[in-house]
Amino acid sequence: MMICAYNLVQHFNPKKVYMNFIIEIKDEGLHGRDEFEGIDLTTLITI
């Protein structure tokens, strides 16, 4: 879902993109962070 928001923001040609997440799930083979290369991404909780 967030990749859609990211793609929409890219249409406006921003200088820098920052994304914040409350929870990042790394278990079970989920690698969502890999989809957002080249941007500042922060999370509060990593599971």
N, C-alpha and C positions, 0 to 999 in steps of 0.2 A: 504494500500500500504506500509506503513512504517513497519507494522508487518512482511512483507516479507523481507525487508532489515534487520530488527532486527534478524530474524531467520537465515539469511545468515551470519551475523556477528558472531552469536553464534557458528557456525561450526568451527570457528578459536579459540575458547576457550579463549576469552579475559579476563583479570583480572577485568576490569571495562568497562562499556558501558555508554556513555553519549549521549543523544539525545536532539537536539534543534529544536524548532518549532517557526515559526513566529506567527501563529494564532492557538489557541486551542478553539474549539467550544464545549461548555458545554450544550447549549440549545437543545431542541427537543429530549432529551433522549440519546444524544450521550455521551458515556463515554469511549473515546479512551484511556485515561490515565490509566484506569484499566487493559488494555492489557499489559502494560509495568511495571510490578511490579519488584522492586529490582534494578532499574537503576535510574541514575540521569537524570531527564527530566526537561527542562526549556522552557518556552514560553514567548514571548514578549507581546502578546495581548491575553486576555481571553475574549471570547464572551459568 
